[in-house]
Amino acid sequence: MTPVTFVAALEQVSLPSVFNPYSDVCPEHDHATSAAIRRSNLLLYLQKAADRGIDSVWLGRDCGYRGARRTGIALTDERQLAALAEHFSIHGLEKATAGDIVAERTATEVWKMIRELRARTFLWNVFPFHPYDPQNPMSNRPHRVAEFREAEDILAALLDWLRPRVVVTLGNDAARAAARLGLKSALVRHPSYGGHLEFARALRCIYGERSKASATN
């Protein structure tokens, strides 16, 4: 797999009541080149991950309508694109949507911990698209198992290529989806709905244990 072929595979997926950030254009918030910008953002992130190496992959469940649906980067809203660019020294990331910058609480908490831990992590979702209620495109719903099956090869290919030392799953839904692939992961509480303090404690524990293990080897 190469970053280019990976992004091309994402672009080909089309499912009912699922917004594909890498091929679909939102009539309310996007412009004609939005999907192309999101593909470019992801490609730049993938290439930098390959060049610099990563220590982990953090997996969310699926894209949120305030986050990766708009940016093309999992667990990253438009406000945190600058944090991603600075953290990995990525040049060329762009805001893909029209209108004002939109923030997401989950992305804020995720990036707070990345900066604190100096984590060289790749952010992804077990289902890398935005599933929504058919009556409301600007809503979030859990992906279905049948939908996950349409994208599981993409997740498997990514992990096989990146070969992270640890996979962190944010919340039970992400952990269950990862387990369907036989993937062992370190489960932490999702930072939304008041879970941010427990989320932070769990990550500090994971990274603290890994630091101790490295020091004794």
ABEGO torsion letter per residue (X at the ends): XBAAAAAAAAAABBBBGBBBAAABBBAAABBAAAAAAAAAAAAAAAAAAAAAEBABBBBBABBBAABAAAAGBBGBBAAAAAAAAAAAGBBGBBBABBEBBBBBAAAAAAAAAAAAAGBBBBBBBABABBBBBAABABBBBBBBAAAAAAAAAAAAAAAAAAGBABBBBBEAAAAAAAAAAGBBBBBBBBABGGAAAAAAAAAAAAAAAAAAAAAAX
